[in-house]
Amino acid sequence: MVIAAIVCLLTLSSVADATEELAPRIHEAIDAFLRAEWGAGNVEWEVVNASSLLGEITDESVRVEGKQQPRGTVLVQLYEGDRRSGRRYPVSIRVTSYALVPVASKAMKRGEPLDPGSIDWQRRDVTQVRDVWPETIGELRGQPYRIRRTVSADEVLTWQDIELVPDVVRGAQVTILSRQGQVEVSVPGIAMQDGREGDWVRVENRLYRKTMQARVVSQGTVLVGRSEN
């Protein structure tokens, strides 16, 4: 995971027993780190376990580090001073996070096209969502997407649930090209596998009911043989 860091300058006038309660300014530093990762109003957290050594911090400058957009039970590290070689103070916290995410507006089967009408954007608790999701509708525009697995209505959609529609779709009609010198012949066929440009897939020549390997050269078109010239 990408490591995110925020430097927080703290004046630690007094530090209570860190295993029971964080000093207010340390609490503010961790809170600032989480707000920077998730945005103001999108995160709640509580301490699970804190190092008893926190009370030994004497430097006014404390750096807080942790995973990018942490959620669930995670570990953050406090460093005394500006140098990473400084002493480390671990704090285990439980993070509940919220985000605007795409949600399935209806149940969809594997392979079904994904269109704007099949997505709602809602603010949700994403603490248990372990995959990355599209953050804006703009990320889904310009290219056709489809569902990779059966999903239920109201499910959060992540990049693991969707994929680009391949240039050749299994079961769909394709044009099979064969080139010999300046001569080009085309026959209708059926794709027996999904494939994107450059992939080799099995296709069936509909005229002779013969299965062969062909390379995807464009949307709905494949080429048999190894030369395009």
C-alpha positions as CSV (number, residue, x, y, z in Angstrom):
1,M,0.0,0.0,0.0
2,V,1.0,3.6,-0.6
3,I,2.3,5.2,2.6
4,A,0.8,8.6,3.3
5,A,2.4,11.0,5.8
6,I,1.3,14.2,7.5
7,V,3.6,16.3,9.6
8,C,1.8,17.8,12.6
9,L,3.5,20.2,14.9
10,L,2.3,19.6,18.4
11,T,2.9,21.3,21.7
12,L,2.7,18.5,24.3
13,S,2.3,20.3,27.6
14,S,1.1,17.1,29.3
15,V,0.5,13.6,28.3
16,A,-1.9,11.3,30.2
17,D,-1.4,7.5,30.4
18,A,-1.4,6.7,26.7
19,T,-2.8,3.2,27.2
20,E,-6.0,4.7,28.5
21,E,-6.4,8.0,26.8
22,L,-4.4,9.8,24.2
23,A,-3.2,13.3,25.0
24,P,-5.5,15.8,23.2
25,R,-2.9,17.1,20.8
26,I,-1.9,13.5,19.8
27,H,-5.6,12.8,19.3
28,E,-5.8,15.9,17.1
29,A,-2.8,14.8,15.0
30,I,-4.2,11.4,14.3
31,D,-7.6,13.0,13.5
32,A,-5.9,15.4,11.1
33,F,-4.2,12.5,9.3
34,L,-7.5,10.6,8.9
35,R,-9.4,13.7,7.7
36,A,-6.7,14.3,5.1
37,E,-7.1,10.7,3.9
38,W,-10.9,10.5,3.9
39,G,-12.1,14.1,3.9
40,A,-13.8,16.0,6.7
41,G,-16.9,14.3,8.0
42,N,-16.1,11.0,6.4
43,V,-14.4,9.2,9.2
44,E,-14.9,8.1,12.8
45,W,-12.3,6.4,14.9
46,E,-11.4,5.1,18.3
47,V,-8.2,3.8,20.0
48,V,-7.8,0.1,20.4
49,N,-4.4,0.1,21.9
50,A,-1.7,2.7,22.4
51,S,1.9,2.4,23.3
52,S,2.6,3.3,26.9
53,L,5.8,5.0,25.6
54,L,3.7,7.9,24.3
55,G,4.2,9.7,27.6
56,E,7.9,9.8,26.8
57,I,7.6,12.1,23.8
58,T,9.5,15.3,24.4
59,D,9.9,16.8,21.0
60,E,7.4,19.4,19.9
61,S,7.3,18.0,16.3
62,V,5.4,14.7,15.9
63,R,4.8,12.9,12.5
64,V,1.8,10.6,12.0
65,E,2.1,7.9,9.3
66,G,-0.2,5.1,8.2
67,K,-1.8,3.3,5.2
68,Q,-3.6,5.3,2.5
69,Q,-7.3,5.6,3.3
70,P,-7.1,3.2,6.3
71,R,-10.2,1.4,7.5
72,G,-11.1,-1.3,10.0
73,T,-8.5,-1.9,12.7
74,V,-5.2,-0.4,11.6
75,L,-1.9,0.7,13.0
76,V,-0.6,4.2,12.8
77,Q,2.9,5.3,13.8
78,L,3.9,8.4,15.6
79,Y,7.5,9.6,15.1
80,E,9.1,12.1,17.3
81,G,10.8,14.9,15.3
82,D,11.2,15.3,11.6
83,R,13.6,12.4,10.9
84,R,12.2,8.9,10.2
85,S,15.1,7.5,12.3
86,G,13.4,9.0,15.3
87,R,11.7,6.9,17.9
88,R,8.5,5.2,16.8
89,Y,5.3,5.0,18.9
90,P,2.6,2.6,17.5
91,V,-1.1,3.3,18.1
92,S,-3.8,0.7,17.0
93,I,-7.1,2.4,16.1
94,R,-10.4,1.2,14.7
95,V,-11.5,3.4,11.7
96,T,-15.1,3.6,10.4
97,S,-15.0,5.4,7.0
98,Y,-17.6,6.8,4.6
99,A,-17.4,7.6,0.9
100,L,-19.5,8.4,-2.1
101,V,-19.6,5.0,-4.0
102,P,-21.4,3.5,-7.0
103,V,-24.2,1.2,-6.0
104,A,-26.1,-1.3,-8.2
105,S,-29.6,0.1,-8.7
106,K,-30.8,-3.4,-9.7
107,A,-29.7,-7.0,-9.7
108,M,-27.4,-7.8,-12.6
109,K,-26.0,-11.0,-14.0
110,R,-22.4,-11.7,-15.1
111,G,-21.7,-10.2,-18.5
112,E,-24.6,-7.7,-18.4
113,P,-23.7,-4.2,-19.8
114,L,-23.1,-1.5,-17.2
115,D,-25.0,1.7,-18.1
116,P,-25.7,4.9,-16.2
117,G,-29.2,3.7,-15.3
118,S,-27.8,0.7,-13.5
119,I,-25.8,2.7,-11.0
120,D,-26.7,5.0,-8.1
121,W,-24.2,7.1,-6.3
122,Q,-24.6,7.0,-2.5
123,R,-22.6,7.9,0.6
124,R,-22.0,4.6,2.4
125,D,-20.0,3.0,5.2
126,V,-17.1,1.5,3.3
127,T,-15.2,0.1,6.3
128,Q,-15.7,-3.5,5.1
129,V,-15.2,-2.8,1.4
130,R,-11.7,-4.0,0.7
131,D,-11.4,-3.3,-3.0
132,V,-11.1,0.1,-4.8
133,W,-14.2,1.6,-6.4
134,P,-14.7,4.2,-9.2
135,E,-14.8,7.6,-7.5
136,T,-16.7,9.5,-10.2
137,I,-19.0,8.7,-13.1
138,G,-16.4,10.2,-15.4
139,E,-14.2,7.1,-14.8
140,L,-16.8,4.9,-16.4
141,R,-17.5,7.1,-19.4
142,G,-16.0,6.8,-22.8
143,Q,-15.6,3.0,-22.8
144,P,-18.2,0.2,-22.4
145,Y,-18.1,-1.8,-19.2
146,R,-19.9,-4.9,-18.1
147,I,-20.5,-6.8,-14.8
148,R,-17.9,-9.5,-14.0
149,R,-20.1,-11.4,-11.5
150,T,-23.7,-11.6,-10.4
151,V,-24.5,-8.7,-8.1
152,S,-27.6,-7.9,-6.0
153,A,-29.4,-4.6,-6.0
154,D,-28.0,-2.1,-3.5
155,E,-24.5,-3.7,-3.6
156,V,-21.4,-1.4,-3.7
157,L,-19.6,-1.9,-7.0
158,T,-15.8,-2.0,-7.1
159,W,-13.3,-2.3,-9.9
160,Q,-13.3,-6.1,-9.1
161,D,-16.9,-6.2,-10.1
162,I,-16.7,-4.6,-13.5
163,E,-14.5,-4.8,-16.6
164,L,-14.2,-3.4,-20.0
165,V,-16.3,-5.1,-22.6
166,P,-13.8,-7.0,-24.8
167,D,-13.4,-6.3,-28.5
168,V,-14.6,-9.9,-29.2
169,V,-17.3,-11.3,-27.0
170,R,-17.8,-15.1,-26.5
171,G,-20.9,-16.3,-28.5
172,A,-21.1,-13.1,-30.6
173,Q,-20.6,-13.0,-34.4
174,V,-17.2,-12.0,-35.7
175,T,-15.6,-11.4,-39.1
176,I,-12.8,-13.8,-39.8
177,L,-10.1,-12.4,-42.0
178,S,-7.5,-14.3,-44.0
179,R,-4.8,-12.5,-45.9
180,Q,-2.4,-13.8,-48.5
181,G,-0.3,-11.1,-50.1
182,Q,-2.7,-8.5,-51.4
183,V,-5.6,-10.9,-51.3
184,E,-8.0,-10.7,-48.3
185,V,-10.9,-13.0,-47.7
186,S,-13.5,-12.6,-45.0
187,V,-16.0,-15.2,-43.7
188,P,-18.6,-15.0,-40.8
189,G,-17.7,-16.7,-37.6
190,I,-18.6,-17.1,-33.9
191,A,-16.2,-16.2,-31.1
192,M,-15.7,-19.0,-28.6
193,Q,-13.8,-16.8,-26.2
194,D,-13.6,-13.2,-25.0
195,G,-10.7,-11.3,-26.3
196,R,-9.2,-7.8,-26.7
197,E,-7.1,-6.4,-29.5
198,G,-3.9,-8.5,-29.8
199,D,-5.3,-11.6,-28.0
200,W,-5.5,-15.0,-29.6
201,V,-8.9,-16.6,-29.3
202,R,-10.8,-19.6,-30.6
203,V,-13.4,-18.9,-33.3
204,E,-15.7,-21.1,-35.4
205,N,-15.8,-20.6,-39.2
206,R,-19.6,-20.7,-39.8
207,L,-19.2,-21.8,-43.4
208,Y,-17.3,-24.9,-42.7
209,R,-18.0,-25.4,-39.0
210,K,-14.3,-25.5,-38.4
211,T,-12.7,-24.2,-35.1
212,M,-9.4,-22.3,-35.4
213,Q,-7.2,-19.8,-33.6
214,A,-7.3,-16.2,-34.6
215,R,-6.0,-12.9,-33.4
216,V,-8.3,-10.0,-32.5
217,V,-7.4,-7.0,-34.7
218,S,-10.3,-4.7,-33.9
219,Q,-13.8,-4.8,-32.5
220,G,-15.7,-7.8,-33.9
221,T,-12.8,-8.7,-36.3
222,V,-10.2,-11.5,-36.0
223,L,-7.3,-12.5,-38.3
224,V,-6.2,-16.1,-39.0
225,G,-2.5,-16.6,-39.7
226,R,0.4,-14.5,-38.3
227,S,0.7,-11.8,-41.0
228,E,-1.5,-8.8,-41.5
229,N,0.3,-7.8,-44.7
